[in-house]
């Protein structure tokens, strides 16, 4: 007897990449691209962790 396949997991890598790019753009406007990059990566990582936790709870 086969089990029903589980739905595919979601990934948060796109959130990290998008937030990093947006952080650099916003940081460049504010004349602080390095801080923008760090902030963007941190925000993206937080979103990725939230996606992972939500996906983990879903299974």
KAJOBEL-V793962 format. One record per pair of residues at least 12 apart in sequence whose C-alpha atoms are under 6 Angstrom apart, sorted by sequence separation. I is the first residue (numbers start at 0). J is the second residue. D is the distance in Angstrom with one decimal. If there is no record, write none. Layout:
i=I j=J d=D
i=I j=J d=D
This chain:
i=23 j=35 d=4.8
i=22 j=35 d=4.3
i=23 j=36 d=4.8
i=22 j=36 d=5.0
i=19 j=36 d=5.3
i=22 j=39 d=4.3
i=19 j=39 d=4.3
i=18 j=39 d=4.6
i=19 j=40 d=4.8
i=15 j=40 d=5.7
i=18 j=43 d=5.2
i=15 j=43 d=3.8
i=14 j=43 d=5.1
i=15 j=44 d=5.6
i=11 j=47 d=4.1
